[in-house]
Amino acid sequence: MTDTLTITLAQLNPRVGDIAGNLDKLRRVRAQAAAEGADVVLTPELYLCGYPPEDLVLKPMFVAEIRDAVEALARETGDGGPAVLVGAPWLDDGKLYNAMVLLDAGQVVTARYKVDLPNYGVFDEKRVFVAGPPPGPIDVRGVRIGVPICEDIWTPDVVECVAETGGEILLIPNGSPFELGKSDVRVQLAVARVVESGLPLVYLNQIGGQDELVFDGASFVLNPDRSLALQMPAWDEAVVTTRWRRTADGWACDTGACTKQPEGLESLYCALMTGLRDYVTKNGFPGVILGMSGGIDSAISAAIAVDALGPDKVRCVMMPSPYTSEHSLEDAAAAAEMMGVQYSSINIGPAMQAFGGMLSEAFAGTTPDITEENLQARSRGITLMALSNKFGHMVLSTGNKSEMSVGYATLYGDMCGGYSVLKDVYKMTVFALSTWRNANKPAGALGPDGPMMPERIITKPPSAELRPDQKDEDSLPPYPVLDAILAELIENESPIASIVDKGFDADTVLRIWRMLDRAEYKRRQAPPGVKVTARSFGRDRRYPLTNAFQGVYRPALRPAAE
């Protein structure tokens, strides 16, 4: 029996599918852990293949390469250095599991399998993995370690099984995506498991962006008395070696650094930066290009891109039409100068004339309407895509969640692009983020100090500027009203009657509800974007494109007040 244990926590940013790259990074971490006298290294969930691997794990050759990598690393543990608890898909008796595999003394010692496979929201694990049996602890250098995997601690059963079969420490690997307010939920769940089991707990989460998901890290350690022994940083890779001692009351971790966690708008901004940075860099783009309109959406999109990638990797293009205001021209140029990005102007007037002439006979006898407005947006989309094709920069779409909700966007126009950083950000939050970034610079940001856009961009009424004197509120309710209704309809799935009870006009709620449903076909064709709310568009929210259901507000059918 040992009275001490040294555990290295590897809060890492894997690249999905990059088995060799992830393995090399883990080798470097293990070498560091060995120099620090560690007994074992813990990785996040499914670290070796990256999380979530989705249907990659249905490819037999992919799973075979994972096993080869695990066995190669296992042989390396014969050097007398630390053992490794590594997350990997693992084939056992013809069944594929989400597993944590223990490697020590030159061999694959054992594995533990995830029991509670999430199958809601963005998660689809029951489709690709088999649920494991209730897991008992495993012996790691003389200490009985429980290894519940991520979702396994969201209910008491798995931890209870570990505790009842002699577990002494809980090491919990996670691939837990960021959502606003989720960090408090994680801590509360962890505290509940500590209270129920009496065991200390390590919550190790991965870091980084993977397509629409972003992982914030923010790993922590709780001692049996529920005290916080360690808080690792959010939004950064980190490797921390922890020292554990057996006491009269069980195992406890020596107190380490407790890094202050970003909150609110700062945390949201960091999530957007991380998601965009990793999508661009992991896919090998040299940078991004976007239309800089002089409006707030393009300005904050550019600011996030500059902070994530650096000014030299961001190109902004103003594409004026006859309806572009002088203040938009001034504001776009001023914002680009403040951010230090490459900026150019390409007038779409000739394209408008060309399309007008080409379609004049077909449109004879009609009056200008939204068709001509959409031609402007599509001319801009074609321009940006041409520049992307020529120079390799990914087009960054700048639409926000409010616009995407109600279809206030043009297919193959302002919706074109490879990624949308504001896809899950409502318009009022766009205003708040812009104000926040003008007054603050988050840790790790590569942009300049100080404001990133003129104040007028934030304060002027939003407009698409596709016709004279156009304002967004010509077509939509005021954004505070629109966003509040959308949050009820999307995040809460609230009935129309309950939204009206909160003081909203019934006709307005019905109108927004129908616009939301009718725009589903547009959202299916939209680029991916960072998920930051509990219900983003995509796998979180799946509605049929062909949908005849029409909501009707019937106050008479509501239950009578008691």
DAUR-V148268 format. One record per pair of residues at least 12 apart in sequence whose C-alpha atoms are under 10 Angstrom apart, sorted by the first residue. I is the first residue (numbers start at 0). GAP is how many residues later the second one is. Records with the same first field share a line. If there is no record, write none. Layout:
I->GAP, GAP
//
This chain:
0->140, 141, 142
1->139, 140, 141, 243, 244
2->139, 140, 241, 242, 243, 244, 247, 248
3->35, 137, 138, 139, 239, 240, 241, 242, 243, 247, 248, 249
4->32, 33, 34, 35, 135, 136, 137, 138, 237, 238, 239, 240, 241, 246, 247, 248
5->27, 30, 31, 32, 33, 34, 35, 76, 135, 235, 236, 237, 238, 239, 247
6->26, 29, 30, 31, 32, 33, 34, 35, 75, 76, 77, 164, 195, 233, 234, 235, 236, 237, 246
7->21, 22, 24, 25, 26, 28, 29, 30, 31, 32, 33, 34, 35, 74, 76, 231, 232, 233, 234, 235
8->20, 24, 29, 31, 32, 33, 34, 35, 162, 164, 193, 194, 195, 196, 210, 211, 223, 229, 230, 231, 232, 233
9->16, 19, 20, 23, 31, 32, 33, 34, 163, 194, 195, 196, 209, 227, 228, 229, 230, 231
10->31, 32, 33, 36, 162, 163, 193, 194, 195, 196, 197, 205, 206, 207, 208, 221, 222, 223, 224, 225, 226, 227, 228, 229
11->13, 14, 17, 31, 32, 35, 192, 193, 194, 195, 196, 205, 224, 225, 226, 227
12->12, 31, 34, 37, 38, 192, 193, 194, 195, 196, 197, 202, 203, 204, 222, 223, 224, 225, 265
13->12, 30, 32, 33, 34, 35, 36, 37, 192, 193, 194, 195, 196, 268
14->32, 33, 34, 35, 36, 37, 38, 193, 194, 195, 263, 267, 268
15->30, 31, 32, 33, 34, 35, 36, 37, 38, 40, 194, 195, 266
16->31, 32, 33, 34, 35, 36, 39, 40, 45, 49
17->30, 31, 32
18->28, 29, 30, 31, 43, 46, 47, 49, 50, 51
19->28, 29, 45, 46, 49
20->27, 28
21->25, 26, 27, 28, 47
22->24, 25, 26, 43, 46, 47, 49, 50
23->24, 49
24->23
25->15, 16, 17, 21, 22, 47, 58, 60
26->46, 49
28->12, 14, 209, 210, 211
29->12, 47, 51, 52, 53, 54, 209
30->50, 51
31->50, 207, 208, 209
32->48, 49, 50, 206, 207, 208
33->46, 47, 48, 49, 207
34->46, 47
35->46, 204, 205, 206
36->44, 45, 204, 206
37->43, 44, 45, 203, 204, 205
38->41, 42, 43, 44, 45, 65, 101, 102, 202, 204
39->41, 42, 43, 44, 45, 62, 63, 64, 100, 101, 201
40->41, 42, 43, 44, 45, 61, 62, 198, 199, 200
41->41, 42, 43, 44, 45, 58, 60, 129, 130, 131, 160, 162, 197
42->41, 42, 43, 44, 45, 57, 128, 129, 130, 131, 161, 162, 163, 196
43->41, 42, 43, 44, 56, 105, 106, 128, 129, 130, 131, 132, 159, 160, 161, 162, 163, 173
44->40, 41, 42, 43, 44, 53, 54, 55, 69, 104, 105, 127, 128, 129, 130, 131, 159, 160, 161
45->40, 41, 42, 43, 44, 52, 53, 54, 55, 103, 127, 128, 129, 160
46->39, 40, 41, 42, 53, 126, 127, 128, 159
47->18, 19, 21, 22, 38, 39, 40, 41
48->13, 14, 16, 17, 20, 38, 39, 40
49->37, 38, 39, 125, 156, 160
50->36, 37, 123, 124, 125, 126, 155, 158, 159, 162, 164
51->70, 71, 72, 73, 123, 158, 159, 161
52->36, 72, 75, 157
53->69, 70, 71, 73, 74, 75
54->69, 70, 72, 73
55->72
56->32, 33, 39, 40, 41, 71, 72
57->38, 69, 70, 71
59->31
61->27
62->25, 26, 27, 28, 33
63->25, 26, 27
65->22, 23, 24, 25
66->21, 22, 23, 24
68->19
69->16, 17, 18, 20, 31, 32, 33, 37, 38
70->32, 35, 36, 37
71->34, 35, 36
72->13, 30, 31, 33, 34, 35
73->27, 28, 29, 30, 31, 32, 33, 34, 35
74->28, 29, 30, 31, 32, 33
75->27, 28, 29, 30, 31
76->26, 27, 28, 29, 30, 31
77->25, 26, 27, 28, 29
78->25, 26, 27
79->24, 25, 26
80->23, 24, 25
81->21, 22, 23, 59
82->19, 20, 21, 22, 23, 24, 26, 57, 58
83->16, 17, 18, 19, 20, 24, 56
84->14, 15, 16, 17, 18, 19, 25, 26, 27, 55, 62, 86, 88
85->13, 14, 15, 16, 17, 25, 87
86->12, 13, 14, 15, 24, 25, 26, 62, 86, 87
87->12, 13, 23, 25
88->12, 24, 39, 40
89->21, 22, 23, 39
90->38, 39
91->19
94->34, 35, 36, 37
95->17, 32, 33, 34, 35, 36
96->14, 15, 16, 17, 18, 20, 28, 31, 32, 33, 34, 35
97->13, 14, 15, 16, 17, 19, 27, 30, 31, 32, 33, 34, 51
98->12, 13, 14, 15, 16, 30, 33, 48, 49, 50
99->12, 13, 14, 47, 48, 49, 72, 73
100->12, 46
101->36, 37, 38
102->37
103->36, 37
108->29, 30, 31
109->28, 29
110->24, 27, 36
111->20, 21, 22, 23, 24, 25, 26, 34, 35, 36, 37
112->16, 17, 18, 19, 20, 21, 22, 34, 35, 36, 39
113->15, 16, 17, 18, 19, 20, 21, 33, 34, 35, 36, 37, 38, 44
114->15, 16, 17, 18, 19, 20, 33, 34, 35, 36, 37, 38, 42, 43
115->14, 15, 16, 17, 18, 32, 33, 34, 35, 36, 37, 38, 39, 41, 42
116->12, 13, 14, 15, 32, 33, 34, 35
117->32, 33, 34
119->419, 420
120->413, 414, 415, 417, 418, 419, 420, 421
121->55, 90, 91, 409, 412, 413, 414, 416, 417, 418, 419
122->416, 417
123->415
132->25
133->14, 18, 23, 24, 25, 26, 27, 28
134->12, 13, 23, 24, 25, 26, 27, 30
135->12, 22, 23, 24, 25, 26, 27, 28, 29, 30, 31
136->22, 24, 25, 26, 27, 28, 29, 30, 31, 32, 33
137->24, 28, 29, 30
138->28
142->23, 24, 25, 26, 103, 108
143->18, 19, 21, 22, 23, 24, 25, 26
144->17, 18, 21, 22, 23, 24, 25, 26
145->12, 13, 15, 16, 17, 19, 20, 21, 22, 23, 24, 25, 26, 53, 55
146->12, 15, 20, 22, 23, 24, 25, 26, 54, 55
147->13, 14, 22, 23, 24, 25, 26
148->22, 23, 24, 25, 26, 54, 55
149->22, 23, 24, 25, 26, 53, 54, 55
150->21, 22, 23, 24, 25
151->20, 22
152->19, 33, 36, 37, 39, 40, 50
153->31, 32, 35, 36, 38, 39
154->34, 37, 38
155->33, 36, 37, 40, 41
156->36
157->35
158->34, 35, 37, 38, 40
159->33, 36, 37
160->36
161->35, 37
162->33, 34, 35, 36
163->33
166->30, 32
167->29, 30, 31, 32, 33, 78, 82, 83, 84
168->28, 29, 30, 31, 32, 33, 54, 55, 75, 81, 82, 83, 84
169->23, 24, 27, 29, 30, 31, 32, 33, 51, 52
170->29, 30, 31, 32, 33, 50
171->18, 29, 30, 31, 32, 33, 47
172->29, 30, 31, 32, 33, 46
173->29, 30, 31, 32, 33, 41, 43, 45
174->29, 30, 31, 32, 39, 40, 41, 42
175->28, 29, 30, 31, 37, 38, 39, 40, 41
176->28, 29, 30, 31, 32, 33, 35, 36, 37, 38, 39, 40, 354, 355
177->29, 30, 31, 35, 36, 37, 38, 39, 89, 90, 93, 352, 353, 354, 355, 356
178->34, 35, 36, 37, 88, 89, 92, 352, 353, 354, 355, 356
179->83, 84, 85, 87, 88, 91, 351, 352, 353, 354
180->82, 83, 86, 351, 352, 353
181->351, 352
182->33, 34, 35, 36, 78, 80
185->17, 33
186->16, 32, 33, 34, 35, 41
189->12, 13, 30, 31, 32, 36
190->31, 32, 33, 34, 35, 36, 37
191->34
192->31, 33
193->28, 29, 30, 31, 32
194->29, 30, 31
196->27
197->25, 26, 27, 28, 51, 52, 53
198->23, 24, 25, 26, 27, 50, 51, 52, 53
199->21, 22, 23, 24, 25, 26, 27, 29, 50, 51, 52, 53
200->19, 20, 21, 22, 23, 25, 27, 28, 50, 51, 52
201->17, 18, 19, 20, 21, 27, 28, 51
202->14, 15, 16, 17, 18, 19, 28
203->13, 14, 15, 16, 17, 28
204->12, 13, 14, 15, 27, 29
205->12, 13, 28, 29, 30, 31, 32
206->12, 26, 27, 28, 29, 30, 31, 67
207->26, 27, 28, 29, 63, 65, 66, 67, 68, 69, 70, 71
208->26, 62, 63, 64, 65, 66, 67, 68, 69, 70, 71, 73, 321, 322
209->64, 65, 66, 68, 69, 72, 320
210->64, 65, 67, 68, 69, 71, 72, 208, 317, 318, 319, 320
211->63, 64, 67, 207, 208, 209, 211, 212, 315, 316, 317, 318, 319, 320, 324, 325, 326, 327
212->58, 61, 62, 66, 315, 316, 317, 318, 319
213->21, 56, 57, 58, 59, 60, 61, 62, 64, 65, 316, 317, 318
214->19, 20, 21, 56, 59, 60
215->17, 18, 19, 20, 21, 51, 54, 55, 58, 59
216->15, 16, 17, 18, 19, 20, 21
217->13, 14, 15, 16, 17, 18, 19, 20, 41, 42, 43, 44
218->12, 13, 14, 15, 19
219->12, 13, 38, 39
220->21, 31, 32, 33, 34, 35, 37
221->30, 31, 33
222->27, 28, 29, 30, 31, 32
223->25, 26, 27, 28, 29
224->24, 27
226->28
227->25, 27, 28, 29, 30
228->13, 23, 24, 25, 26, 27, 28, 29
229->12, 23, 24, 25, 26, 27, 28, 29
230->24, 25, 26, 27, 28, 29, 30
231->24, 25, 26, 27, 28, 29
232->24, 25, 26, 27, 28, 29
233->25, 26, 27, 28, 33, 36, 37
234->26, 27, 32, 35, 36, 38, 39, 208, 209
235->38, 207, 208
239->16, 17
240->15
241->12, 13, 14
242->12, 13
261->180, 181
263->169
264->164, 167, 168, 169, 171, 172
265->167, 170, 171, 174, 175, 176, 177
266->175, 265
267->157, 161, 165, 264, 265
268->35, 38, 164, 165, 167, 168, 172, 173, 263
269->34, 37, 38, 172, 173, 174, 175
270->150, 259, 260, 261
271->29, 32, 33, 36, 148, 149, 150, 152, 153, 257, 258, 259, 260
272->28, 30, 31, 32, 33, 34, 35, 36, 148, 169, 171, 172, 257
273->30, 31, 33, 34, 35, 170, 171, 256
274->33, 144, 146, 254, 255, 256, 257
275->12, 25, 28, 29, 32, 33, 120, 143, 144, 145, 253, 254
276->27, 28, 29, 30, 31, 32, 33
277->30, 31
278->139, 140, 249, 250, 251
279->25, 28, 29, 113, 114, 138, 139
280->28
282->111
283->108, 109, 110
284->28, 107, 108, 109
285->23, 26, 27, 28, 105, 106, 107, 108
286->18, 19, 22, 23, 24, 25, 26, 27, 28, 101, 104, 105, 106, 107, 108, 109
287->14, 17, 18, 21, 24, 25, 26, 27, 28, 100, 104, 105, 106, 107, 108, 109, 129, 130, 131
288->13, 16, 24, 25, 26, 27, 28, 53, 54, 95, 96, 98, 99, 102, 103, 104, 105, 106, 107, 108, 128
289->12, 15, 24, 25, 26, 27, 28, 91, 94, 95, 97, 98, 103, 104, 105, 106, 107, 108, 124, 127
290->24, 25, 26, 27, 28, 41, 52, 53, 54, 89, 90, 92, 93, 104, 105, 106, 107, 123
291->23, 24, 25, 26, 27, 28, 36, 37, 39, 40, 41, 43, 44, 51, 52, 53, 106
292->23, 24, 25, 26, 27, 31, 32, 35, 36, 38, 39, 40, 105, 170, 171, 172
293->24, 26, 30, 31, 32, 33, 34, 35, 36, 37, 38, 39, 40, 41, 42, 159, 160, 162, 163, 168, 169
294->32, 33, 34, 36, 37, 158, 161, 162, 163, 164, 165, 166, 167, 168, 169, 170
295->35, 36, 102, 131, 134, 135, 138, 157, 158, 159, 160, 161, 162, 163, 164, 165, 166, 167
296->100, 101, 102, 103, 124, 125, 130, 133, 134, 137, 160, 161, 165
297->18, 34, 37, 98, 99, 100, 101, 102, 124, 159
298->17, 32, 33, 36, 37, 40, 99, 131, 135, 153, 154, 155, 158, 159
299->35, 98, 121, 122, 130, 131, 133, 134, 135, 137, 138, 152, 153, 157, 158
300->95, 96, 97, 98, 99, 119, 120, 121, 129, 133
301->12, 13, 14, 33, 34, 37, 39, 94, 96, 119, 150, 151
302->32, 33, 35, 36, 38, 131, 134, 135, 142, 143, 144, 145, 148, 149, 150
303->117, 118, 129, 130, 133, 141, 142, 143, 148
304->91, 116, 140, 141, 142
305->33, 34, 35, 139, 140, 141, 142, 146
306->32, 134, 135, 136, 137, 138, 139, 140, 141
307->136, 137, 138, 139
308->136, 137, 138
309->29, 30, 31, 135, 136, 137, 138
310->25, 28, 29, 30, 31, 135, 136, 137
311->28, 29, 30, 135
312->28, 29, 80
313->22, 25, 26, 27, 28, 29, 79, 80, 82
314->21, 25, 26, 27, 28, 29, 78, 79, 80
315->16, 17, 19, 20, 25, 26, 27, 28, 29, 68, 80
316->15, 16, 19, 25, 26, 27, 28, 29, 30, 63, 66, 67, 70
317->14, 15, 18, 25, 26, 27, 28, 29, 30, 62
318->25, 26, 27, 28, 29, 30, 57, 58, 60, 61, 62, 64, 65
319->25, 26, 27, 28, 29, 56, 60, 145
320->25, 26, 27, 28, 29, 30, 31, 55, 59, 144, 145, 146
321->25, 26, 27, 30, 143, 144, 145, 146
322->26, 141, 142, 143, 144, 145, 146, 147
323->139, 140, 141, 142, 143, 144, 145
324->140, 143, 144
326->129, 130, 133
327->128, 129, 137
328->16
329->124
330->122, 123, 124, 125, 126
331->13, 121, 122, 125
332->12, 120, 121
333->118, 119, 120
334->116, 117, 118, 119, 120, 122
335->116, 117
336->115, 116
337->109, 110, 111, 112, 113, 114, 115, 116
338->108, 109, 110, 111, 112, 113, 114
339->107, 108, 112
340->106
345->34, 37, 38
346->33, 36
347->28, 29, 31, 32, 35
348->27, 30
349->29
350->24, 25, 27, 28, 29, 31, 32
351->20, 21, 23, 24, 26, 27
354->17, 20, 21, 24
355->16, 19
368->98
369->96, 97
371->94, 95
372->37, 91, 92, 93, 94
373->35, 36, 37, 38, 39, 40, 92
374->35, 37, 38, 91
375->34, 37, 38, 89, 90
376->32, 33, 34, 35, 36, 37, 38, 39, 87, 89
377->32, 33, 34, 35, 36, 37, 38
378->33, 34, 35
379->32, 33, 34, 36
380->14, 16, 29, 30, 31, 32, 33, 34, 35, 36
381->30, 31, 32, 34
382->30
383->12, 29, 30, 32, 33
384->31, 32, 33
387->29
392->25
393->23, 24, 25
394->21, 22, 23, 24, 25
395->18, 19, 20, 21, 22, 23, 24, 25, 26, 131, 133
396->16, 17, 18, 19, 20, 21, 22, 23, 24, 25, 26, 129, 130, 131, 132
397->16, 17, 18, 19, 21, 22, 23, 24, 25
398->15, 16, 17, 21, 22, 23, 24, 25, 26, 27, 28, 127
399->20, 21, 22, 23, 24, 25, 26, 27, 28, 29, 30
400->19, 21, 22, 23, 24, 25, 26, 28, 29, 82, 85, 135, 136
401->20, 21, 22, 23, 24, 25, 26, 27, 28, 77, 80, 81, 84, 85, 114
402->20, 22, 23, 24, 69, 73, 76, 79, 80, 113, 116
403->18, 19, 20, 21, 22, 112, 115, 116, 118, 119, 122, 133
404->18, 19, 21, 77, 78, 81, 85, 107, 108, 110, 111, 112, 113, 114, 115, 117, 118, 132
405->70, 76, 80, 105, 106, 107, 108, 109, 110, 111, 112, 113, 114, 116, 117
406->108, 109, 110, 111, 112, 113, 114, 115, 116
407->56, 64, 67, 68, 107, 111, 114
408->55, 110, 113, 114
409->112
410->110, 111, 112, 114, 115
411->110, 113, 114
414->107, 108, 110, 111, 112
415->109, 110, 111
416->109, 110, 111
417->108, 109, 110, 111
418->107, 108, 109, 110, 111
419->106, 107, 108, 109, 110
420->106, 107, 108, 109, 110
421->107, 108, 109, 110
422->100, 103, 104, 105, 106, 107, 108, 109, 113, 114
423->104, 105, 106, 107, 108, 109, 110, 111, 112, 113
424->104, 105, 106, 107, 108, 111
425->53, 54, 56, 57, 58, 60, 61, 107
426->35, 52, 53, 55, 56
427->51, 52, 53, 54, 55, 56
428->51, 54
429->28
430->26, 27, 28
431->26
433->17, 18, 19, 21, 23, 24
434->16, 17, 18, 20, 23, 24
435->15
436->12, 13, 14, 15, 16
437->12, 13, 14, 15, 16, 17
438->12, 13
439->12
460->12
461->17
475->32, 35, 36
476->31, 35
480->23, 24, 27, 28
481->22, 26, 27, 30
483->15, 20
484->14, 15, 17, 19, 23, 24, 25, 27, 28
485->23, 26, 27, 30
486->48
487->21
488->20, 23, 24, 27
489->23, 26, 44, 45, 46, 47, 51
490->42, 43, 44, 45, 49, 50
491->42, 43
494->56, 58
495->13, 14, 17, 55, 56, 57, 58, 59
496->12, 13, 55, 56, 57, 58, 60, 61
497->57, 60
499->53, 55
500->54
505->46, 47, 48, 49
506->45, 46
508->44
509->40, 41, 42, 43
510->40
512->37, 38
513->35, 36, 37
516->26, 27, 28, 29, 30, 31, 32, 33
517->27, 28, 29, 30
518->26
519->17, 22, 23, 24, 25, 26, 27
520->22, 23, 24, 25
521->23
522->14, 15, 22
523->13, 14, 18, 19, 21
525->12
//
